[in-house]
């Protein structure tokens, strides 16, 4: 079956790196997309007529329509010139020589030869038959290896003495072996992202690549060619202008550097802390930081005779990317379905979206303070985050016009507006609300009386309300009838003690008829 299209999130990352002058092979390594797909994507983008950076009007839907408007044609099978793989293997041992350079030389001699992706696949297959183990050469500032230690540390509650395990996060630079570690309560996404941001601060910069294990926190679906990286993790990498390159599944040698750092953590640090009793993460992390100073700044590396701190300053620091002005704010993505009332449920609080998106599937980006709603990559709503109390946060502009007319009217507002008309209007509305078994039953009658101000003015409505109180009228129709017949403008006759003897809403009195 044909391969699926590259998601627009990856397309944007490929175009961004390509416009920055990053080589296609490097883009493939950073994004986890095969080089041939990178070349094809950049070719399609160039043919689309779009220019990077893309404007706000270029949504994912627009970008996909422009990129894939012309489908490519599958080439037939034919014979290709076979490279000398032994020569290729020897040339790769030379400094600065890459498969991309060797393929360029090969294709110059054989224009109809293998495409780059097939060329690489065939070489890897040939190389896999060799019974050798490759020693990795780490370039300064290129890779930061991250993982969790297998052993945990027990923390004890001060009051109950109950034990609770903590996990040890470890990060190590590839070239200098500079190590960072800290304890977290879990391996969850929030702790995982937070540990990364603090590791960047401790190192003083950002590596070009982050190499994690295929833990479910970082990688949703492990794959040799196109691993599916967690969206929040990818967003964090974009914020720090770096890329995620997960280790190959079941290939521990890909992250041998961090495996060695974990071993150092367990033997050098956890072994020395085994007799101490910690009651909080702060205490444990303070002890870990003190021992890390010895590991990084005081103990020289065997066979090199220099410390990890010295190598960090000499090899990594000059080529590390600078830290952004603001650290990354942790955000989670949730898939949600908009209700018929055009609200989205996020942790038992309901946030409005434009009513035209009712019943559609959306993505919610949730931070500690905000909730943003996206439809096909386009943000359609943003709210301050509310507590999970089952309440609603509604923006009036998100409502249909028919709903908006009534949304702002509440019993409290009616009481307030009636009081602004006058004491009689306020008293009449209060009677209407209190005489009903439920205040909402008198809501519309009071709303109608308050709105009479637009047609008759506040003075007349106040006079009509006073007359309605005198005759015992408690309905909107009675007040409007008084205004229509100008009864509010007639002088009120003096009332005798007999006329005040009986007060009942069904007894209107003599003034009702004059």
C-alpha positions as CSV (number, residue, x, y, z in Angstrom):
1,X,0.0,0.0,0.0
2,X,1.3,3.6,-0.6
3,X,3.0,5.4,2.2
4,X,0.9,8.0,4.1
5,X,1.5,11.7,3.8
6,X,3.8,13.5,6.2
7,X,1.7,15.3,8.8
8,X,1.7,19.1,8.5
9,X,3.5,19.5,11.8
10,X,6.5,17.7,10.3
11,X,6.2,19.5,7.0
12,X,6.5,22.9,8.8
13,X,9.5,21.6,10.7
14,X,11.2,20.4,7.5
15,X,10.5,23.7,5.7
16,X,11.7,25.7,8.8
17,X,15.0,23.7,9.0
18,X,15.5,23.8,5.2
19,X,15.0,27.6,5.0
20,X,17.7,27.9,7.8
21,X,20.2,26.1,5.6
22,X,20.3,22.8,7.4
23,X,21.2,19.9,5.1
24,X,18.6,17.5,4.0
25,X,20.4,14.6,5.7
26,X,20.5,16.5,8.9
27,X,16.8,17.5,8.6
28,X,16.0,13.8,8.2
29,X,17.9,12.9,11.4
30,X,16.3,15.7,13.4
31,X,12.7,15.1,12.3
32,X,12.8,11.3,12.0
33,X,11.7,11.4,8.4
34,X,13.6,9.5,5.7
35,X,15.8,11.7,3.5
36,X,13.9,11.0,0.3
37,X,10.7,12.3,1.9
38,X,12.6,15.4,3.1
39,X,13.8,16.1,-0.5
40,X,10.3,15.5,-1.9
41,X,8.7,17.7,0.7
42,X,11.1,20.6,0.1
43,X,10.6,20.1,-3.7
44,X,6.8,20.3,-3.3
45,X,7.1,23.4,-1.1
46,X,9.2,25.2,-3.6
47,X,6.7,24.3,-6.3
48,X,3.7,25.5,-4.2
49,X,4.8,29.1,-4.5
50,X,4.7,29.6,-0.7
51,X,7.4,31.5,1.2
52,X,8.8,30.8,4.6
53,X,7.9,32.0,7.2
54,X,4.3,31.2,6.5
55,X,1.6,33.8,7.4
56,X,-1.2,33.2,9.9
57,X,-3.6,32.7,7.1
58,X,-1.7,29.5,5.9
59,X,-3.4,26.9,8.1
60,X,-2.6,23.2,8.0
61,X,-5.5,22.6,5.7
62,X,-4.2,25.4,3.3
63,X,-0.7,24.1,3.5
64,X,-1.7,20.5,2.7
65,X,-3.8,21.6,-0.3
66,X,-0.9,23.6,-1.7
67,X,1.8,21.0,-1.0
68,X,0.0,18.0,-2.4
69,X,-1.9,19.5,-5.3
70,X,0.3,17.6,-7.7
71,X,0.9,13.9,-6.9
72,X,4.1,12.3,-7.9
73,X,4.3,9.3,-10.2
74,X,5.8,6.0,-9.2
75,X,8.9,5.0,-11.1
76,X,9.3,1.6,-12.6
77,X,11.9,-1.0,-11.7
78,X,15.2,-1.0,-13.6
79,X,18.8,-2.0,-13.1
80,X,21.2,0.4,-11.3
81,X,25.0,0.6,-11.2
82,X,26.2,-1.2,-8.0
83,X,28.6,0.9,-5.8
84,X,31.8,-0.5,-4.4
85,X,30.6,-0.9,-0.8
86,X,34.0,-1.8,0.6
87,X,35.4,1.5,-0.8
88,X,32.4,3.4,0.6
89,X,33.1,1.8,4.0
90,X,36.7,2.8,3.9
91,X,35.9,6.4,2.8
92,X,33.5,6.8,5.6
93,X,36.3,6.5,8.1
94,X,37.8,9.7,6.8
95,X,37.1,12.9,8.7
96,X,34.2,15.0,7.4
97,X,33.1,12.3,4.9
98,X,29.5,11.3,5.0
99,X,27.2,9.1,3.0
100,X,25.6,12.2,1.4
101,X,29.0,13.2,0.0
102,X,29.7,9.7,-1.3
103,X,26.3,9.5,-2.8
104,X,26.8,12.8,-4.6
105,X,30.0,11.4,-6.1
106,X,28.3,8.2,-7.1
107,X,25.3,9.9,-8.7
108,X,27.7,12.2,-10.6
109,X,29.2,9.1,-12.3
110,X,25.9,7.3,-12.6
111,X,23.1,9.8,-13.0
112,X,20.5,6.9,-13.3
113,X,21.8,5.2,-10.2
114,X,20.2,4.5,-6.8
115,X,18.3,7.3,-5.1
116,X,19.8,8.5,-1.8
117,X,17.5,6.6,0.5
118,X,18.0,3.3,-1.4
119,X,21.7,3.9,-1.5
120,X,21.8,4.3,2.3
121,X,19.6,1.2,2.9
122,X,21.9,-1.0,0.7
123,X,25.0,0.3,2.5
124,X,23.5,-0.4,5.9
125,X,22.5,-3.9,4.9
126,X,26.1,-4.5,3.6
127,X,27.6,-3.0,6.8
128,X,25.3,-5.2,8.9
129,X,27.1,-8.3,7.7
130,X,30.3,-7.1,9.2
131,X,31.0,-8.6,12.6
132,X,32.3,-5.3,14.1
133,X,31.1,-2.9,16.8
134,X,31.2,0.8,15.8
135,X,32.7,3.2,18.3
136,X,30.5,6.3,18.3
137,X,32.3,9.6,17.8
138,X,30.4,12.4,19.5
139,X,30.6,15.9,18.2
140,X,30.7,18.8,20.6
141,X,27.3,20.3,21.4
142,X,25.5,17.8,19.1
143,X,23.7,15.4,21.4
144,X,22.2,15.3,24.9
145,X,21.3,11.8,26.0
146,X,18.4,11.4,28.5
147,X,17.0,8.5,30.5
148,X,15.7,7.4,33.9
149,X,17.8,5.2,36.2
150,X,16.5,1.8,36.8
151,X,16.9,2.0,40.6
152,X,14.6,4.3,42.7
153,X,15.2,6.1,46.0
154,X,12.8,5.7,48.9
155,X,11.5,9.0,50.5
156,X,9.8,8.9,53.9
157,X,6.9,10.9,55.2
158,X,7.9,12.9,58.3
159,X,4.7,12.1,60.2
160,X,3.6,8.6,59.2
161,X,7.0,7.2,58.1
162,X,5.4,5.9,55.0
163,X,7.8,5.3,52.1
164,X,7.3,6.6,48.6
165,X,9.7,6.0,45.7
166,X,11.3,8.7,43.6
167,X,12.8,8.3,40.1
168,X,16.2,9.6,39.1
169,X,16.4,11.5,35.8
170,X,19.8,11.5,34.1
171,X,21.1,13.7,31.2
172,X,24.6,13.6,29.8
173,X,26.3,15.5,27.0
174,X,27.8,13.3,24.3
175,X,31.2,14.9,23.8
176,X,32.1,16.1,27.3
177,X,30.1,13.5,29.4
178,X,28.9,16.4,31.6
179,X,26.1,14.8,33.7
180,X,23.0,16.3,35.2
181,X,20.6,14.4,37.5
182,X,17.6,15.1,39.7
183,X,14.9,13.1,41.5
184,X,11.2,13.3,40.4
185,X,8.1,11.8,41.8
186,X,7.2,10.0,38.5
187,X,8.2,9.4,35.0
188,X,5.1,11.3,33.8
189,X,5.1,13.9,31.1
190,X,5.1,16.9,33.4
191,X,8.2,15.7,35.4
192,X,9.9,14.6,32.2
193,X,9.6,18.0,30.5
194,X,10.4,19.9,33.7
195,X,13.6,17.8,34.2
196,X,14.7,18.7,30.6
197,X,14.3,22.4,31.2
198,X,16.3,22.3,34.4
199,X,19.0,20.2,32.6
200,X,19.3,22.9,29.9
201,X,19.8,25.5,32.6
202,X,22.4,23.5,34.4
203,X,24.3,22.9,31.1
204,X,24.0,26.5,30.2
205,X,22.7,25.9,26.6
206,X,20.8,23.5,24.3
207,X,22.2,20.6,22.4
208,X,21.3,20.3,18.7
209,X,19.8,16.8,19.3
210,X,18.1,15.2,22.3
211,X,18.4,11.4,22.3
212,X,15.8,9.7,24.6
213,X,15.0,6.1,25.1
214,X,11.7,4.8,23.6
215,X,9.8,5.4,26.8
216,X,6.1,5.9,26.4
217,X,6.4,9.4,27.9
218,X,8.6,10.5,25.0
219,X,7.7,8.2,22.1
220,X,4.1,7.3,21.4
221,X,5.0,4.6,18.8
222,X,8.6,3.3,18.5
223,X,9.7,2.8,14.9
224,X,13.2,2.6,13.3
225,X,12.3,5.1,10.5
226,X,9.5,7.3,11.7
227,X,9.0,7.2,15.5
228,X,5.9,9.0,16.7
229,X,7.2,11.5,19.3
230,X,4.8,12.9,22.0
231,X,3.4,16.2,20.8
232,X,4.2,18.1,24.0
233,X,7.8,16.8,23.8
234,X,8.1,18.0,20.2
235,X,6.7,21.4,21.1
236,X,9.2,21.8,23.9
237,X,12.0,20.9,21.5
238,X,10.8,23.5,19.0
239,X,10.7,26.1,21.8
240,X,14.4,25.4,22.5
241,X,15.2,25.1,18.8
242,X,16.4,21.5,19.0
243,X,15.1,18.2,17.7
244,X,14.2,14.8,19.2
245,X,16.1,11.7,17.8
246,X,14.9,8.7,19.7
247,X,17.2,5.7,20.0
248,X,16.4,2.8,17.8
249,X,14.1,0.2,19.5
250,X,16.1,-2.5,21.3
251,X,19.4,-0.9,20.4
252,X,20.9,0.1,23.8
253,X,24.3,1.0,22.1
254,X,22.6,4.0,20.5
255,X,22.4,5.5,24.0
256,X,25.5,3.9,25.5
257,X,26.6,7.3,26.8
258,X,23.6,7.8,29.1
259,X,23.7,4.1,30.1
260,X,27.2,4.7,31.4
261,X,26.0,7.9,33.1
262,X,23.2,6.0,34.8
263,X,25.7,3.4,36.1
264,X,27.8,6.3,37.5
265,X,24.7,7.7,39.2
266,X,23.8,4.4,40.8
267,X,27.3,3.6,42.0
268,X,28.8,6.9,42.7
269,X,25.8,8.9,44.0
270,X,23.0,6.5,45.1
271,X,25.6,4.2,46.6
272,X,27.0,7.0,48.8
273,X,23.5,8.1,49.8
274,X,22.2,4.7,50.8
275,X,22.6,5.4,54.6
276,X,20.8,8.7,54.5
277,X,17.1,9.1,55.1
278,X,15.3,11.7,53.0
279,X,11.9,13.2,53.6
280,X,11.4,15.4,50.6
281,X,12.6,15.8,47.0
282,X,14.3,19.0,47.9
283,X,16.6,17.3,50.4
284,X,17.4,14.5,48.0
285,X,18.1,16.8,45.1
286,X,20.3,19.0,47.3
287,X,22.4,15.9,48.1
288,X,22.5,14.8,44.5
289,X,23.7,18.3,43.4
290,X,26.5,18.3,45.9
291,X,27.8,14.9,44.7
292,X,27.4,16.1,41.0
293,X,29.8,18.9,41.7
294,X,32.4,16.3,42.6
295,X,31.6,14.2,39.5
296,X,31.7,17.0,37.0
297,X,34.1,19.5,38.5
298,X,36.6,17.6,40.6
299,X,37.1,14.1,39.4
300,X,39.1,13.8,36.1
301,X,38.0,11.3,33.5
302,X,40.3,8.3,33.2
303,X,42.7,8.2,30.2
304,X,41.9,11.9,29.5
305,X,43.1,13.5,32.7
306,X,40.5,16.4,32.6
307,X,37.2,17.0,34.3
308,X,33.8,16.9,32.6
309,X,33.4,20.6,33.4
310,X,36.6,21.3,31.5
311,X,35.4,19.4,28.5
312,X,32.0,21.0,28.6
313,X,33.6,24.5,28.4
314,X,36.1,23.4,25.7
315,X,33.9,21.2,23.5
316,X,30.3,21.8,24.1
317,X,29.9,25.4,25.2
318,X,31.2,27.1,22.0
319,X,28.6,25.3,19.8
320,X,25.6,24.9,22.2
321,X,22.5,26.8,21.2
322,X,21.6,29.7,23.5
323,X,18.7,29.3,26.0
324,X,15.5,31.2,25.0
325,X,14.5,34.3,27.0
326,X,11.7,32.5,28.6
327,X,11.7,28.8,29.7
328,X,9.2,26.4,28.1
329,X,5.8,26.4,29.8
330,X,4.5,22.9,30.1
331,X,1.4,22.2,28.1
332,X,-0.6,19.0,27.4
333,X,-2.7,18.2,24.4
334,X,-6.1,16.6,24.7
335,X,-8.4,15.4,22.0
336,X,-12.0,16.6,22.7
337,X,-15.4,16.7,21.1
338,X,-17.4,19.9,21.1
339,X,-20.8,19.6,22.7
340,X,-24.1,20.7,21.1
341,X,-23.9,23.7,23.4
342,X,-20.5,24.7,21.7
343,X,-18.5,24.0,24.9
344,X,-15.5,21.7,25.4
345,X,-15.0,19.7,28.6
346,X,-11.5,20.0,30.0
347,X,-11.1,18.5,33.4
348,X,-14.7,19.1,34.5
349,X,-14.8,22.7,33.3
350,X,-16.5,23.8,30.1
351,X,-14.9,26.3,27.7
352,X,-16.7,27.9,24.8
353,X,-15.7,27.8,21.1
354,X,-17.3,29.5,18.2
355,X,-20.8,27.9,17.7
356,X,-20.0,26.8,14.2
357,X,-17.7,24.1,15.6
358,X,-20.4,22.4,17.6
359,X,-20.0,18.6,17.5
360,X,-16.6,18.7,15.9
361,X,-13.4,17.1,17.2
362,X,-10.8,19.6,18.5
363,X,-7.5,19.7,20.2
364,X,-7.1,21.4,23.6
365,X,-3.7,22.8,24.6
366,X,-3.7,22.9,28.4
367,X,-1.2,24.8,30.6
368,X,-1.3,25.7,34.2
369,X,-3.0,29.0,33.4
370,X,-4.6,28.8,30.0
371,X,-6.7,26.5,27.8
372,X,-6.4,27.0,24.0
373,X,-8.7,25.2,21.5
374,X,-7.4,24.3,18.0
375,X,-9.3,23.0,15.0
376,X,-7.0,21.5,12.3
377,X,-4.0,23.4,13.6
378,X,-5.8,26.8,13.8
379,X,-6.5,28.3,17.2
380,X,-10.2,29.2,17.5
381,X,-10.5,30.0,21.3
382,X,-8.3,30.9,24.3
383,X,-9.4,31.0,27.9
384,X,-8.0,31.4,31.4
385,X,-8.0,28.0,33.0
386,X,-10.8,27.4,35.5
387,X,-11.2,25.0,38.3
388,X,-12.8,21.6,37.8
389,X,-16.1,22.6,39.3
390,X,-18.5,21.9,36.5
391,X,-18.9,25.6,35.6
392,X,-18.8,27.2,32.2
393,X,-16.5,29.9,30.7
394,X,-18.3,31.5,27.8
395,X,-17.2,34.2,25.4
396,X,-20.2,36.2,24.1
397,X,-18.7,36.3,20.6
398,X,-18.8,32.5,20.5
399,X,-22.6,32.4,20.9
400,X,-25.2,32.6,18.1
401,X,-27.0,36.0,17.8
402,X,-30.2,34.4,19.2
403,X,-28.4,33.2,22.3
404,X,-26.4,36.3,22.8
405,X,-29.5,38.5,23.3
406,X,-30.5,36.6,26.4
407,X,-27.1,35.4,27.7
408,X,-26.4,38.6,29.7
409,X,-29.7,38.7,31.5
410,X,-29.8,37.1,35.0
411,X,-32.0,37.6,38.0
412,X,-29.4,39.7,39.7
413,X,-29.1,42.0,36.6
414,X,-32.9,42.3,36.4
415,X,-33.0,43.4,40.1
416,X,-30.3,45.9,39.5
417,X,-31.9,47.4,36.3
418,X,-35.3,47.6,38.0
419,X,-33.7,49.4,40.9
420,X,-32.3,51.9,38.4
421,X,-35.8,52.7,37.1
422,X,-37.2,53.4,40.6
423,X,-38.3,52.0,43.9
424,X,-41.7,51.0,42.6
425,X,-40.3,49.1,39.6
426,X,-37.8,47.4,42.0
427,X,-40.6,46.5,44.4
428,X,-42.9,45.1,41.7
429,X,-40.2,42.9,40.1
430,X,-39.2,41.6,43.6
431,X,-42.9,40.7,44.2
432,X,-43.1,38.9,40.9
433,X,-40.0,36.9,41.6
434,X,-40.9,36.0,45.2
435,X,-44.5,35.0,44.5
436,X,-43.4,32.4,42.0
437,X,-42.5,28.9,43.3
438,X,-39.1,29.4,41.6
439,X,-37.6,32.8,40.7
440,X,-36.8,31.8,37.1
441,X,-40.6,31.5,36.5
442,X,-41.0,35.3,36.9
443,X,-37.8,35.9,34.9
444,X,-39.5,36.8,31.6
445,X,-42.2,39.0,33.2
446,X,-39.6,41.1,34.9
447,X,-37.4,41.2,31.8
448,X,-40.4,42.5,29.8
449,X,-41.1,45.2,32.4
450,X,-37.5,46.4,32.4
451,X,-37.5,46.5,28.6
452,X,-40.5,48.8,28.5
453,X,-38.1,51.6,29.4
454,X,-37.0,51.6,25.7
455,X,-40.5,52.5,24.5
456,X,-42.0,54.6,27.3
457,X,-39.0,55.9,29.3
458,X,-38.1,55.2,33.0
459,X,-40.5,57.8,34.5
460,X,-43.6,56.3,32.9
461,X,-42.5,52.8,33.7
462,X,-41.9,53.8,37.3
463,X,-45.4,55.4,37.5
464,X,-47.0,52.4,35.9
465,X,-45.2,50.1,38.4
466,X,-46.5,52.2,41.2
467,X,-50.1,52.0,39.9
468,X,-49.7,48.2,39.4
469,X,-48.7,47.9,43.0
470,X,-51.7,49.8,44.1
471,X,-54.2,47.7,42.2
472,X,-52.4,44.4,43.0
473,X,-51.3,43.7,39.4
474,X,-48.3,41.3,39.2
475,X,-48.0,40.7,35.5
476,X,-46.2,42.2,32.5
477,X,-49.5,42.5,30.6
478,X,-51.0,44.7,33.4
479,X,-48.1,47.1,33.4
480,X,-48.1,47.4,29.6
481,X,-51.9,47.9,29.6
482,X,-51.5,50.8,32.1
483,X,-48.9,52.4,29.8
484,X,-50.9,51.8,26.6
485,X,-54.0,53.4,28.1
486,X,-52.0,56.3,29.7
487,X,-53.3,55.4,33.2
488,X,-49.9,56.1,34.6
489,X,-50.4,59.8,33.8
490,X,-53.7,60.1,35.8
491,X,-53.6,61.4,39.3
492,X,-53.9,58.7,41.9
493,X,-57.1,59.1,44.0
494,X,-56.9,59.1,47.7
495,X,-57.4,55.7,49.2
496,X,-59.6,55.2,52.3
497,X,-59.0,52.9,55.2
498,X,-61.7,50.6,53.8
499,X,-59.9,50.2,50.5
500,X,-56.7,49.2,52.3
501,X,-58.5,46.6,54.5
502,X,-58.0,43.7,52.1
503,X,-54.8,43.1,50.1
504,X,-54.8,40.2,47.6
505,X,-53.4,39.8,44.1
506,X,-56.9,38.9,42.7
507,X,-58.5,42.1,44.1
508,X,-57.6,44.9,41.8
509,X,-59.4,47.8,43.5
510,X,-61.4,50.7,42.0
511,X,-58.4,52.4,40.3
512,X,-58.0,49.6,37.9
513,X,-61.1,50.7,36.1
514,X,-60.5,54.5,36.0
